[in-house]
Amino acid sequence: MSEYDLLVIGGGTGNNVAAAGADAGLDTALVEKGKLGGTCLNRGCNPSKMVIQAANAVNNVRDAEKFHTEATLGETDYAAIIDEMDEVLGGIADGMEERYREKENLTLYKDHAEFVDERTVVVGGEEVSAEKVVVAAGSRPLVPPIDGLDEVDYMTSADALYLREQPDSLVILGGGYIAVELGYFFESMGTEVTIVEMMDSLVPREDGAVSEGFTEIAESRHDVYTGHRVTEVEPDDGGVQVHAETEDGDTIAVGGEEVLVALGRRPNTDTLDVEAAGIELDDRGFIETDEYLATSEENVWALGDIAGNQMFKHSGDYETQQLVETVVHDNPTEVDYTAMPHAIFTEPQMAGVGKTEEELEEAGEEYVVGTQSIPGTPMGRAKKLDHGFVKVLAAPDGEILGCHMLGHEVSTMIHEVVVAMRRGEDTVEDITDTIHAHPTLNKAVEYAFGDVEL
Ligand SMILES: Cc1cc2nc3c(=O)[nH]c(=O)nc-3n(C[C@H](O)[C@H](O)[C@H](O)COP(=O)(O)OP(=O)(O)OC[C@H]3O[C@@H](n4cnc5c(N)ncnc54)[C@H](O)[C@@H]3O)c2cc1C
């Protein structure tokens, strides 16, 4: 048995905990069965945002006409987009592995791990244990038991991002953020996209104004079936036929060359056999953690997707910072998820922080609303934007409760509101009192906050 001071399972976000441990002089083991960098670098945020930039480039050519410029969209070398992305990101993952193999105090195990007790795992036949264990083994696509799905060659997001041949048509099961980002990419490239979503709108977790606004935009670009639950999938003439039905029993059948399952993600607690360690899980299989990210077992912590607290790369990175203090520097540090933002990188983008109007209504909280159209601002006009708004939710005393945006570059625009909410003491007036450079897109944020009647 090999014994260490610190064992980190999962080289996604977790790799930073291992590096910090090694830098602090702890004899550290890092276990990763795949590429270092995990989901975000290899099959999540990074590849999806790289291919989306290619989609944006294509759409900019299409939009040139708006600016009285004749531009003809030539051939897009689809395979080259994917090859380049693979090469760039693969290079980063390989470089990271090289550095970690040479890093002092760090032993890298490139194999699958399974728990045998609370602080011991078996990796490639070898037992590895440590005084302190951090579980950062992430999540994977959820593939529910839909009739016939096993009989077709379906893709998950990881496969779709590395598809070397562009499909003529694609049916996407699910309408969450991964589905709409990939839908935007493929439809921009010229693939005929159909999205089937069970809820009444796409991105149903967003504030209602954002999800309804985005659904309308998506419907104008490709086929969208909301309020339809997928019941069966079957092979069809070299492709796939998807059957779905409404609550009232109305049925549809849509066909495509490829089918992408984007119905959520599940934690890797089962494949890591976390239960063998006696670590408590919630009813969806995520590891239960407290405010220090401690699990039910002493000296075992969990972070990132497997703990299911937020499931973003930036929340995992934040948890890493806190956990390095707690675990590496013996300085117990709580996590505080106040003002955790998120963004969806379609065009137009979506971004949000704080509560949605629906959440405030459900909680019976009093609130006032301020809104501003983005195309109605000088920069929105100059850019000839067709869509977009900023929506502010505030308490009657001016406390900022939430802010939700749909529009060009809102993933960047949201951050002034994130800073204000994170400080906890800033109010609507602090945003309206702030001088915003004219005519930035963020003027829309200032005007939306100015629209709040206190
Ligand atoms: C298509 C897509 C787009 C996304 N876009 C965004 C975005 O724009 N912004 C954002 O914030 N988030 C985004 N995310 C989510 C983000 O990628 C994740 O929240 C984040 O990467 C989770 O980090 P993690 O460290 O918890 O898990 P991971 O990065 O998945 O790391 C876990 C690692 O553990 C390894 N592992 C698992 N089990 C074992 C085992 N038994 N033995 C050894 N190793 C094991 C895995 O191989 C993996 O490398 C996206 C996700 C997807 C799928």
The ligand as a Tripos MOL2 file, in Angstrom:
@<TRIPOS>MOLECULE
LIG
   53    58     1     0     0
SMALL
NO_CHARGES

@<TRIPOS>ATOM
      1 C1        -20.7460   20.5840  -22.7500 C.3       1 LIG1
      2 C2        -20.4820   21.2670  -21.4320 C.ar      1 LIG1
      3 C3        -20.3170   22.6390  -21.3870 C.ar      1 LIG1
      4 C4        -20.0670   23.2700  -20.1750 C.ar      1 LIG1
      5 N1        -19.9320   24.6260  -20.1490 N.ar      1 LIG1
      6 C5        -19.6890   25.2670  -18.9960 C.ar      1 LIG1
      7 C6        -19.5010   26.6660  -18.9570 C.ar      1 LIG1
      8 O1        -19.5560   27.3380  -19.9850 O.2       1 LIG1
      9 N2        -19.2270   27.2550  -17.7790 N.ar      1 LIG1
     10 C7        -19.1680   26.5330  -16.6100 C.ar      1 LIG1
     11 O2        -18.9420   27.1170  -15.5550 O.2       1 LIG1
     12 N3        -19.3430   25.1900  -16.6090 N.ar      1 LIG1
     13 C8        -19.6030   24.5420  -17.7680 C.ar      1 LIG1
     14 N4        -19.7410   23.1850  -17.7790 N.ar      1 LIG1
     15 C9        -19.6990   22.4670  -16.4810 C.3       1 LIG1
     16 C10       -18.2540   22.2610  -16.0310 C.3       1 LIG1
     17 O3        -17.5170   21.6650  -17.0790 O.3       1 LIG1
     18 C11       -18.2120   21.3910  -14.7920 C.3       1 LIG1
     19 O4        -19.0650   21.9510  -13.8080 O.3       1 LIG1
     20 C12       -16.8140   21.2770  -14.2150 C.3       1 LIG1
     21 O5        -15.8940   20.9120  -15.2070 O.3       1 LIG1
     22 C13       -16.8040   20.2290  -13.1110 C.3       1 LIG1
     23 O6        -15.4990   20.0960  -12.5980 O.3       1 LIG1
     24 P1        -15.1380   18.8750  -11.6130 P.3       1 LIG1
     25 O7        -13.7360   19.0640  -11.2400 O.co2     1 LIG1
     26 O8        -16.1530   18.7630  -10.5570 O.co2     1 LIG1
     27 O9        -15.3180   17.5830  -12.5120 O.3       1 LIG1
     28 P2        -14.4880   17.1090  -13.7760 P.3       1 LIG1
     29 O10       -13.8670   18.2430  -14.4900 O.co2     1 LIG1
     30 O11       -15.3940   16.2060  -14.5310 O.co2     1 LIG1
     31 O12       -13.2970   16.2930  -13.1410 O.3       1 LIG1
     32 C14       -13.4810   15.0440  -12.5880 C.3       1 LIG1
     33 C15       -12.3630   14.1500  -13.0670 C.3       1 LIG1
     34 O13       -12.4080   12.9520  -12.2970 O.3       1 LIG1
     35 C16       -12.0490   11.8720  -13.1520 C.3       1 LIG1
     36 N5        -12.6280   10.6670  -12.5770 N.ar      1 LIG1
     37 C17       -13.9310   10.3800  -12.4060 C.ar      1 LIG1
     38 N6        -14.0790    9.1850  -11.8000 N.ar      1 LIG1
     39 C18       -12.8410    8.7100  -11.5880 C.ar      1 LIG1
     40 C19       -12.3330    7.5150  -11.0190 C.ar      1 LIG1
     41 N7        -13.1470    6.5820  -10.5120 N.pl3     1 LIG1
     42 N8        -10.9930    7.3450  -10.9880 N.ar      1 LIG1
     43 C20       -10.1310    8.2920  -11.4880 C.ar      1 LIG1
     44 N9        -10.5640    9.4470  -12.0370 N.ar      1 LIG1
     45 C21       -11.9020    9.6600  -12.0760 C.ar      1 LIG1
     46 C22       -12.6700   12.2340  -14.5020 C.3       1 LIG1
     47 O14       -11.9740   11.5900  -15.5510 O.3       1 LIG1
     48 C23       -12.5070   13.7530  -14.5200 C.3       1 LIG1
     49 O15       -11.3730   14.1640  -15.2460 O.3       1 LIG1
     50 C24       -19.9790   22.5140  -18.9740 C.ar      1 LIG1
     51 C25       -20.1270   21.1220  -19.0200 C.ar      1 LIG1
     52 C26       -20.3730   20.5050  -20.2220 C.ar      1 LIG1
     53 C27       -20.5200   19.0040  -20.2390 C.3       1 LIG1
@<TRIPOS>BOND
     1     1     2 1
     2     2     3 ar
     3     2    52 ar
     4     3     4 ar
     5     4     5 ar
     6     4    50 ar
     7     5     6 ar
     8     6     7 ar
     9     6    13 1
    10     7     8 2
    11     7     9 ar
    12     9    10 ar
    13    10    11 2
    14    10    12 ar
    15    12    13 ar
    16    13    14 ar
    17    14    15 1
    18    14    50 ar
    19    15    16 1
    20    16    17 1
    21    16    18 1
    22    18    19 1
    23    18    20 1
    24    20    21 1
    25    20    22 1
    26    22    23 1
    27    23    24 1
    28    24    25 2
    29    24    26 1
    30    24    27 1
    31    27    28 1
    32    28    29 2
    33    28    30 1
    34    28    31 1
    35    31    32 1
    36    32    33 1
    37    33    34 1
    38    33    48 1
    39    34    35 1
    40    35    36 1
    41    35    46 1
    42    36    37 ar
    43    36    45 ar
    44    37    38 ar
    45    38    39 ar
    46    39    40 ar
    47    39    45 ar
    48    40    41 1
    49    40    42 ar
    50    42    43 ar
    51    43    44 ar
    52    44    45 ar
    53    46    47 1
    54    46    48 1
    55    48    49 1
    56    50    51 ar
    57    51    52 ar
    58    52    53 1
@<TRIPOS>SUBSTRUCTURE
     1 LIG1         1 GROUP 0 **** ****
